[in-house]
Amino acid sequence: MKTLIELFEQSATKFPHNILLWEKPHNKYIGITYHEVRNQILRFGAGLMAIGVKKGDRIGLISEGRSAWLISELGILYAGGINVPLSIKLEAQTELRFRLEHSGTTIVIASESQTSKLEEIRRSHFPGTLKVIHLDRTDPVTDGDYSYEAICSLGDQFLINNKDQFDAVWKNIQPDDPANISYTSGTTSDPKGIVLTHLNYTANVIQANTLMDIYENFRTLAILPWDHAFAHTACLYSFIINGASIGSVQVGKTPMETLRNVPVNIKEFKPHVLMSVPALAKSFRKSIEAGIRKQGKMAGFLFNQGLKTAYLYNGNGWNKGHGWKIILKPLVRLYDKMLFSKVREAFGGELRFFIGGGALLDVELQRFFYAIGIPMCQGYGLSEAAPVISSNSTQNIKFGTSGRIVQFMDLKICNEQGLECPRGEKGEIVIRGENVMSGYWKNEKATAETIREGWLHTGDMGYLDEDNFLIVLGRFKSLLIGNDGEKYSPEGIEEALTDQSPFMDQVMLYNNQNPYTVGLVVPNIAALNGAVSKKQFKPGSEEAIHYALQIIRKEIDAYYKKGKFAGQFPERWLPTNILILPESFTEENHLLNSTMKIVRDRVIQRYQAELDFLYLPKAKDILNDRNLHNLSCWFQ
């Protein structure tokens, strides 16, 4: 099994009557079997050939997750094409346009919500050269466009007259043929087109399945974007190879309505496994805690006692119940029956575990979800690796780590000279295996820099601990660099500041060979307003702004000597001076990427003057003019 087509054909033969795809078009979920999906793929793929698609043609796919997304991708592959999966969050004139031009895409398959973006750019930049296949419209208004149904109808006719021609294409797809050109969202540089072959994907699906068991009766609700490398492999194809089922979130009229459908769909679909990213995990936790608070003080007290007991019993996950902690087991079971089982009902009652990826997940979140009986199995991956490299599992879990390495792949930790480091020593994570991309599209220089002698240099810093768990410390390009050349990953500090303080929504630390570290802070105005109101200050008044700034300063000072969080992090990497920002990091201002990670180089470029200011003597006073002005902006 060396191609995605072989992978799918094998499952369609082995599990023809299992439900593959579930979708909720109206009031309830409706499923279609592996056999039915295969027929739709053949129709769509043949339809693409009928309109002239040839092997190697690039076809864009921009849509919310839905059954037609997977059918479209496999239809493209059966026709010999290359899918260019595109995020629905892309801005038209820059991000979307760049990807279409750079990849040489000539056809785009699009949902209704995305067609206006395509119309916006194709009149001015793709006149007469870009065709659109509409997933929702039955009567495209632009000449040369097609509806999804029209392509399938053309496919029916093509299969009658040219079946041998179509079969000759899909049956001769080779392992090294490109399947996707997947563009990076870019946290430290412009996006690059990652060329992933059929073999890259099938190898990684097999590798991922060495870490945990997915059974054919399992269901997952694919809540992450389907173009996302993590969801694409770990969710879609890792479930297909096992004959399992994939549900999609009910698409709303607006992105916000779709987001609101997620908890409702989870409860009614009753998934066994969910894929998550830290931002989503934090949102789930907030919802759980809000629900507990609504039940009164006693419920909150019991819930917190249950968490404390479970935390103590579970340890770091790896040493769960060891030694004297075994005596806590009956009490843990009691709290689980009384409280945590009720919490799990909000997730449908059948959820076995989360698989976490996309970014580093803080230990506190791992402890929390493990305590309530839904382990958050944190993993690590890279789009260039198709993407799964390691993961915790329900059998092998250790908080604060990214789990064990997949089988059938080599990994080593290298120092700056490229030499392999001893176990436990920090260095760059470097991997080799059939899951490693073939290269970057039209970028030989970047390919040569990233893949050297068959080894993929991830650009991430980490090490293997004594129990053979991978510890990922962050991107080398994101590291804080002291004036003595020492490096440190800021992500743990940033997460601690925002997770442990209600007054800071977002934090980005900065140090580029300077004497000390500084920070940019996005405040939580609701929490600050509550605090200043208790002091009888009018929110937005001069007294309130002064008091609010002093609150934030105290929250950061808590990590220094004698503070309640003292000792968690080396003081040289804590922010000496901070600047309040007048806006949040968002996808709209391009300071967050589609996985909700801060795009550091863009933040630095946007706020270079502010960062320079933070190294001036007057920045040491939290009540400096810039902070007073920026915080006041939030009240206007």
Secondary structure, 3 states (H helix, E strand, C coil): CCCHHHHHHHHHHHCCCCEEEEECCCCCCEEEEHHHHHHHHHHHHHHHHHCCCCCCCEEEEECCCCHHHHHHHHHHHHCCCEEEEECCCCCHHHHHHHHHHHHCCCEEEECHHHHHHHHHHHHHHCCCCCEEEECCCCCCCCCCCEEHHHHHHHHHHHHHHHHHHHHHHHCCCCCCCEEEEEECCCCCCCCCEEEEEHHHHHHHHHHHCCCCCCCCCCEEEECCCCCCHHHHHHHHHHHHCCCCEEEECCCCCCHHHHHHHHHHHHHHHCCCEEEECHHHHHHHHHHHHHHHHHCCHHHHHHHHHHHHHHHHHHCCCCCCCCHHHHHHHHHHHHHHHHHHHHHHHCCCCCCCEEEECCCCCCHHHHHHHHHCCCCEEEEEECHHHCCEEEECCCCCCCCCCCCEECCCCEEEEECCCCCECCCCCCEEEEEECCCCCCEECCCHHHHHHHEECCEEEEEEEEEECCCCCEEEEEEHHHCEEECCCCEECCHHHHHHHHHHCCCEEEEEEECEEECCEEEEEEECHHHHHHHHHHCCCCCCCHHHHHHHHHHHHHHHHCCCCCCCCCCCCCHHHCEEEEEECCCCCCCCCCCECCCCCECHHHHHHHCHHHHHHCCCHHHHCCCCHHHHHHHHHCCC
